[in-house]
Amino acid sequence: MSAWERLVREMRRKRKSFVSLADALGTSKGNINHWKLRGIPQKYMRQCAEFVGCTLEWLEFGDSDRRMPLEEALRVLAEHLQAAGDYDKATVVALFTTLAHSPHMYEVVHNGLAALHLGKPLES
């Protein structure tokens, strides 16, 4: 199975559209459609993995656990929150402190990542 096939499978599983992927990557849907034949360009590989919440290694090679480790997901979430400019460091730390006490922390983090990629605000 190719990286493209793994990406498509994860997007279908998580009900994500190619339009939302294109928006998250800052490219066109037409450009993404060409990846079916040419493969995912290396410069987009990490962003695609983050978009579907999987590890870069799994997306590229298919030989590791699909799910992004929690520590990596938290790092990515923190980077996106700070890059969005709406959250200062204290707010991000407070959010993570709250997440640490959630029994569904993994799902909350990945839902947060999905919301950031879709441009939707995080729900509290």
Rosetta blueprint (number, residue, H / E / L):
1 M L
2 S L
3 A H
4 W H
5 E H
6 R H
7 L H
8 V H
9 R H
10 E H
11 M H
12 R H
13 R H
14 K L
15 R L
16 K L
17 S L
18 F H
19 V H
20 S H
21 L H
22 A H
23 D H
24 A H
25 L H
26 G L
27 T L
28 S L
29 K H
30 G H
31 N H
32 I H
33 N H
34 H H
35 W H
36 K H
37 L H
38 R H
39 G L
40 I L
41 P L
42 Q H
43 K H
44 Y H
45 M H
46 R H
47 Q H
48 C H
49 A H
50 E H
51 F H
52 V H
53 G L
54 C E
55 T L
56 L H
57 E H
58 W H
59 L H
60 E H
61 F H
62 G L
63 D L
64 S L
65 D L
66 R L
67 R E
68 M L
69 P L
70 L H
71 E H
72 E H
73 A H
74 L H
75 R H
76 V H
77 L H
78 A H
79 E H
80 H H
81 L H
82 Q H
83 A H
84 A H
85 G L
86 D L
87 Y L
88 D L
89 K H
90 A H
91 T H
92 V H
93 V H
94 A H
95 L H
96 F H
97 T H
98 T H
99 L H
100 A H
101 H L
102 S L
103 P L
104 H L
105 M H
106 Y H
107 E H
108 V H
109 V H
110 H H
111 N H
112 G H
113 L H
114 A H
115 A H
116 L H
117 H H
118 L H
119 G L
120 K L
121 P L
122 L L
123 E L
124 S L
